[in-house]
Amino acid sequence: QAQLVESGGGLVQSGGSLRLSCQGSGWDFSPATMGWYRQAPGKQRELVAFITSRDIPNYRDSVKDRFTISSDNAKNTVYLQMNNLKPEDTAVYYCHAYDHVAGRHYWGQGTQVTVSS
């Protein structure tokens, strides 16, 4: 059974850094587009960044130059390095994968990121 498991969330002060990890199991995600979404209380889930199967990254404007998405296909893992964190980055962060071959979406369980001012 395909599964995504996130780790690395936590509490950090404004200006600090965190690195999120998402490990996939039960399938080969090398042809997939992998991404990170986040959802703050009372707000809709939004796309933060994604990386294509050709390792081309994309970011929402508010995190450009602060966040970096990367993947390690050998480990079935995608990362989100978050630097210069701001209180408005506080949210539950979800790993997502879109399997282009099977046409399926997969979601992780989410990891909480809290940035204090």
C-alpha positions in Angstrom: 0.0 0.0 0.0 1.4 3.4 -1.0 2.2 5.7 1.9 3.8 9.0 2.6 5.2 9.8 6.0 6.3 13.3 7.0 8.7 14.3 9.7 10.7 17.3 10.8 8.0 19.7 12.0 8.2 21.6 15.3 8.3 24.9 17.1 10.9 27.5 16.0 11.4 31.2 16.5 10.9 33.7 13.8 14.0 33.7 11.5 14.8 30.1 12.3 15.0 27.0 10.1 13.4 23.6 9.8 13.8 20.8 7.4 10.8 18.6 6.5 11.1 15.1 5.1 8.6 13.0 3.4 9.3 9.3 2.7 7.3 7.3 0.3 6.9 3.6 0.6 4.9 0.9 -1.2 5.5 2.4 -4.7 8.1 3.9 -7.0 7.6 7.7 -6.9 10.4 8.5 -9.3 8.0 9.4 -12.2 5.8 11.4 -9.8 5.5 15.1 -9.1 6.1 15.7 -5.4 5.0 18.6 -3.4 4.3 20.3 -0.1 1.0 21.9 0.9 0.1 23.7 4.1 -3.1 24.6 5.9 -3.3 27.2 8.6 -6.3 27.3 11.0 -9.4 28.7 9.3 -7.7 28.8 5.9 -7.7 26.7 2.8 -4.9 24.3 2.0 -2.4 25.9 -0.3 0.5 24.7 -2.4 3.9 25.7 -1.1 6.3 24.0 -3.5 6.5 21.1 -5.9 9.3 19.3 -7.8 8.8 17.5 -11.1 10.2 14.1 -12.0 12.9 16.1 -13.9 13.8 17.8 -10.6 12.4 21.2 -11.7 11.2 23.1 -8.6 8.4 25.6 -8.3 7.4 27.8 -5.4 4.6 30.1 -4.3 5.8 33.7 -4.2 5.7 34.1 -0.5 8.3 31.3 0.1 10.7 32.0 -2.8 14.3 32.6 -1.7 13.4 31.1 1.7 12.3 27.5 1.0 14.0 24.9 -1.1 12.4 21.6 -2.2 14.6 18.7 -3.2 14.2 15.0 -3.8 16.3 11.8 -3.4 14.8 9.2 -5.6 17.2 6.5 -4.2 15.6 7.0 -0.8 12.1 7.7 -2.1 12.3 11.0 -0.1 11.4 14.6 -0.7 12.6 17.4 1.5 11.6 21.0 2.2 14.3 23.2 3.7 12.7 26.2 5.3 14.8 29.2 6.2 14.0 32.6 7.7 10.7 31.3 8.9 8.0 33.8 9.7 4.9 33.5 11.9 2.7 33.4 8.8 4.4 30.1 7.9 2.7 28.5 10.8 0.5 25.6 9.5 0.2 21.9 9.1 2.4 20.9 6.2 1.3 18.0 4.0 3.4 16.0 1.6 1.7 15.2 -1.7 2.5 13.0 -4.7 0.9 12.8 -8.0 1.6 9.5 -9.8 1.3 10.5 -13.5 1.4 6.8 -14.6 -1.5 5.6 -12.4 -3.2 9.0 -12.3 -3.4 8.9 -8.5 -2.9 11.4 -5.7 -1.3 10.5 -2.4 -1.2 12.5 0.9 0.8 12.3 4.0 -0.7 12.7 7.5 0.7 16.2 8.0 3.3 17.7 10.3 2.8 20.8 12.4 5.1 23.8 11.9 4.8 26.6 14.4 6.8 29.8 14.2 6.7 32.1 17.2 7.3 35.9 16.9 
